[in-house]
């Protein structure tokens, strides 16, 4: 596959109207609640910054191109609102994920729960700063969830059903991730199941279904769009796994090896465990320990390279992305949408952040 150097037009063309809709909504909410109490402004502004100061807008893009490909008007406010709702739902997931994982950085910035814990300490407030910071971050995430709902009011029943299923699947995937991490699971079926439900389905398949539903064509497009979305969703998460283990912190915005310290069950880790010798498995037993040292991370990286776990994961990503593009042939969508989705598949599979 040809690797795009930067975000392709099929992605960047979707972002401005979606970001404008989110900005208008949250600006109005900041103004409204500041009249109740000025102390409500910092959490709301934190949400606004979190959503607007980063992110690739992949979910709105997949929704947009399915909608346009099904014959919808690309400028329809309904698909812009749906894209904004998907971004706010994504913010909800990331905010809560950072609390659950105890992450200190997101996109190169201090995470919301750490930021508000620091504010608590600096102001000399009562209580435990950590609990305050985590509580604020959870509430900010909850607000993002509610605002996403508000943007979906009045959508057709098929679209509402898809959005509801997306939300359930997202939470089920997070539960699988927590359980798999706690149990130190290393098997491939569990790792791929987590990849599908925690990230793949809600990033690609369901946004595609949402766009088709908004255009009134979910019935004839659900199956071919799943044929594209499910394998590409897995490829998306596998690329995330590689970036979490081997990525450049200056590009990814989070410390190298963070997934190893958290003990995330990934196909990459499962493959390495299958192929490691006794000494290698002993090293991999350290995965999931927060005090995992930098030299241990380097040794694990070397093991994943030497066992060809990284190479096999890269091969799986290529195969899944090719399967996704091949499935587009069975979708009755416009040529422009097919080209855009093909371009997005290349970007998703080979991005560097």
Buried (B, 14 or more C-beta within 10 A) or exposed (E): BEEBEEBBEBBEBBBEBBBEBBBEBBEEBBEEBBEEEEEBEBBBBBBBBBBBEBBBBBBBBBBBBBBBBBBBEBEBEBBBBBBBBBBBBBBBBBBBBBBBBBBBBBBBBBBBBBBBBEBBBEEEEEEEBBEBBBBBBBBBBEBBBEBBBEBBEEBBEBBBBBBEBBBEBBBBBBEBBBEBBEEEBBBBEBBBBBBBBBBBBBBBBBBBBBBBBBBEBBEEBBEBBBBBBBBBBBBBBBBBBBBBBBBEEEEBBBBBBBBBBBBBBBBBBBBBBBBBEEEBBEBBEBBBEEEBEEEBBEBBBEBBEEBBBBEBBBEBBBBBBBBBBEBBEEBEBBEEBBBBBBBBBBBBBBBEB
